[in-house]
Amino acid sequence: MKIAVNTRLLLRGKLDGIGWFTHEIMKRMVLSHPEHEFHFFFDRPYDPSFLFAPNVRAHVIVPQARHPWLFRLWYNWMVPRKLKQIGADIFVSPDMMLSLRTTCKQIVVLHDLNFEHYPQDLPSSISRYLRSQTPLFARRAAAIITVSEFSKSDIVKQYGVDSSNVHVVYNAAQGAYRVLPEHERDQVRQRWTNGAPYFVFISSIHPRKNLQRLLMAYEQFRLQTGSNVRLLAVGRRFWKNEDLDETLHSMKYSGDVLFTGHLEQAELSEVLGAAMSLVYVSYFEGFGVPLVEAFQSGVPVITSNITSMPEVADDAALLVDPFSVDEIAKAMECIYSSENTRQNCIEKGLKRAAFFDWDQSASRFWHVIEKTLSSR
């Protein structure tokens, strides 16, 4: 069997949520099924480390698909040509998009539909493209995979697809995330905050991640407690956010907010593992991988009480209204002031982390491929 996979988001040193999902699922899949050929489709020169086994063949398909009109060219013209050339039995696309001009069976992974609910949070060209094309992708796909029951319900409701054709495959945390011994936590804090405790925010920085309200809540927490707790914001910015900059510049404690930019996984796992708490209060998520990474690291979590986050967190986190600065600040104060609350969150979080497993997710993904290929 020849399985073609869209791997254009496997970028060394730049793996984001979708990239890690692709990496972890496909690595396990190709190693577990040496009897099949896997054809990875890149849109730029690739790193050989992404060719996980001898049964993987790499293809660079130009041009680089980084803009809506290039998406159309890449998926609707160049990909079908390559699928036909290699005689692919199925095309798997983990990055939300697929081809509208091929007869090959296709599986698309729709991670979330944030662009349907908050189109203003994306550049207008990307938002228009996703809102016009994703309904077509959903109807064209032989099967849809998503990453939470929340997203499954959202996809069924938004696009009217058969719920039996939408399959949930959870994310998980990487093995690098672990409980740090106290001496390592001290070393990390010394390196980043001169030994001061800190809250940490981890995500690509764009509006739905709600960093502006988190900054306001942090300011309120500092004013109310008089503590020296810092705030680390980890992640790269995708575009300018003038409101975020204005909020930061108006803060009394802006000097205690550190923007680290993107961190590689080894360093990121240390920064997370030494934190007092992860504060992850997005107002829309399809899953929320940092929650599981924090659970696995033995770090308390404050997160939102809407979309997928209650599903992922279950009872292992403090849930807040992400639109309420007061609630976020009060949860931060609770974590800061109560050892019992911290320990309760840590214990429940470690148990919750075990629920999410990449091996199980890869097995579920493979089951969807087999089911799709065997269907008429």
Secondary structure in CASP SS format (residue, H / E / C, confidence):
PFRMAT SS
TARGET T0000
AUTHOR 0000-0000-0000
METHOD secondary structure of the structure
MODEL  1
M C 1.00
K E 1.00
I E 1.00
A E 1.00
V E 1.00
N E 1.00
T C 1.00
R C 1.00
L C 1.00
L C 1.00
L C 1.00
R C 1.00
G C 1.00
K C 1.00
L C 1.00
D C 1.00
G H 1.00
I H 1.00
G H 1.00
W H 1.00
F H 1.00
T H 1.00
H H 1.00
E H 1.00
I H 1.00
M H 1.00
K H 1.00
R H 1.00
M H 1.00
V H 1.00
L H 1.00
S H 1.00
H C 1.00
P C 1.00
E C 1.00
H C 1.00
E E 1.00
F E 1.00
H E 1.00
F E 1.00
F E 1.00
F E 1.00
D C 1.00
R C 1.00
P C 1.00
Y C 1.00
D C 1.00
P H 1.00
S H 1.00
F H 1.00
L C 1.00
F C 1.00
A C 1.00
P C 1.00
N C 1.00
V E 1.00
R E 1.00
A E 1.00
H E 1.00
V E 1.00
I C 1.00
V C 1.00
P C 1.00
Q C 1.00
A C 1.00
R C 1.00
H C 1.00
P H 1.00
W H 1.00
L H 1.00
F H 1.00
R H 1.00
L H 1.00
W H 1.00
Y H 1.00
N H 1.00
W H 1.00
M H 1.00
V H 1.00
P H 1.00
R H 1.00
K H 1.00
L H 1.00
K H 1.00
Q H 1.00
I H 1.00
G C 1.00
A C 1.00
D C 1.00
I E 1.00
F E 1.00
V E 1.00
S E 1.00
P C 1.00
D C 1.00
M C 1.00
M C 1.00
L C 1.00
S C 1.00
L C 1.00
R C 1.00
T C 1.00
T C 1.00
C C 1.00
K E 1.00
Q E 1.00
I E 1.00
V E 1.00
V E 1.00
L C 1.00
H C 1.00
D C 1.00
L C 1.00
N H 1.00
F H 1.00
E H 1.00
H H 1.00
Y C 1.00
P H 1.00
Q H 1.00
D H 1.00
L C 1.00
P C 1.00
S H 1.00
S H 1.00
I H 1.00
S H 1.00
R H 1.00
Y H 1.00
L H 1.00
R H 1.00
S H 1.00
Q H 1.00
T H 1.00
P H 1.00
L H 1.00
F H 1.00
A H 1.00
R H 1.00
R H 1.00
A C 1.00
A C 1.00
A E 1.00
I E 1.00
I E 1.00
T E 1.00
V C 1.00
S C 1.00
E H 1.00
F H 1.00
S H 1.00
K H 1.00
S H 1.00
D H 1.00
I H 1.00
V H 1.00
K H 1.00
Q H 1.00
Y H 1.00
G C 1.00
V C 1.00
D C 1.00
S H 1.00
S H 1.00
N H 1.00
V E 1.00
H E 1.00
V E 1.00
V C 1.00
Y C 1.00
N C 1.00
A C 1.00
A C 1.00
Q C 1.00
G C 1.00
A C 1.00
Y C 1.00
R C 1.00
V C 1.00
L C 1.00
P C 1.00
E H 1.00
H H 1.00
E H 1.00
R H 1.00
D H 1.00
Q H 1.00
V H 1.00
R H 1.00
Q H 1.00
R H 1.00
W H 1.00
T H 1.00
N C 1.00
G C 1.00
A C 1.00
P C 1.00
Y E 1.00
F E 1.00
V E 1.00
F E 1.00
I E 1.00
S C 1.00
S C 1.00
I E 1.00
H C 1.00
P H 1.00
R H 1.00
K H 1.00
N C 1.00
L H 1.00
Q H 1.00
R H 1.00
L H 1.00
L H 1.00
M H 1.00
A H 1.00
Y H 1.00
E H 1.00
Q H 1.00
F H 1.00
R H 1.00
L H 1.00
Q H 1.00
T H 1.00
G C 1.00
S C 1.00
N C 1.00
V C 1.00
R E 1.00
L E 1.00
L E 1.00
A E 1.00
V E 1.00
G C 1.00
R C 1.00
R E 1.00
F C 1.00
W C 1.00
K C 1.00
N C 1.00
E H 1.00
D H 1.00
L H 1.00
D H 1.00
E H 1.00
T H 1.00
L H 1.00
H H 1.00
S H 1.00
M C 1.00
K C 1.00
Y C 1.00
S H 1.00
G H 1.00
D H 1.00
V E 1.00
L E 1.00
F E 1.00
T E 1.00
G E 1.00
H C 1.00
L C 1.00
E C 1.00
Q H 1.00
A H 1.00
E H 1.00
L H 1.00
S H 1.00
E H 1.00
V H 1.00
L H 1.00
G H 1.00
A C 1.00
A C 1.00
M C 1.00
S E 1.00
L E 1.00
V E 1.00
Y E 1.00
V C 1.00
S C 1.00
Y C 1.00
F C 1.00
E C 1.00
G C 1.00
F C 1.00
G C 1.00
V H 1.00
P H 1.00
L H 1.00
V H 1.00
E H 1.00
A H 1.00
F H 1.00
Q H 1.00
S C 1.00
G C 1.00
V C 1.00
P C 1.00
V E 1.00
I E 1.00
T E 1.00
S E 1.00
N C 1.00
I C 1.00
T C 1.00
S C 1.00
M H 1.00
P H 1.00
E H 1.00
V H 1.00
A H 1.00
D C 1.00
D C 1.00
A C 1.00
A C 1.00
L E 1.00
L E 1.00
V E 1.00
D C 1.00
P C 1.00
F C 1.00
S C 1.00
V H 1.00
D H 1.00
E H 1.00
I H 1.00
A H 1.00
K H 1.00
A H 1.00
M H 1.00
E H 1.00
C H 1.00
I H 1.00
Y H 1.00
S H 1.00
S C 1.00
E H 1.00
N H 1.00
T H 1.00
R H 1.00
Q H 1.00
N H 1.00
C H 1.00
I H 1.00
E H 1.00
K H 1.00
G H 1.00
L H 1.00
K H 1.00
R H 1.00
A H 1.00
A C 1.00
F C 1.00
F C 1.00
D C 1.00
W H 1.00
D H 1.00
Q H 1.00
S H 1.00
A H 1.00
S H 1.00
R H 1.00
F H 1.00
W H 1.00
H H 1.00
V H 1.00
I H 1.00
E H 1.00
K H 1.00
T H 1.00
L H 1.00
S H 1.00
S C 1.00
R C 1.00
END
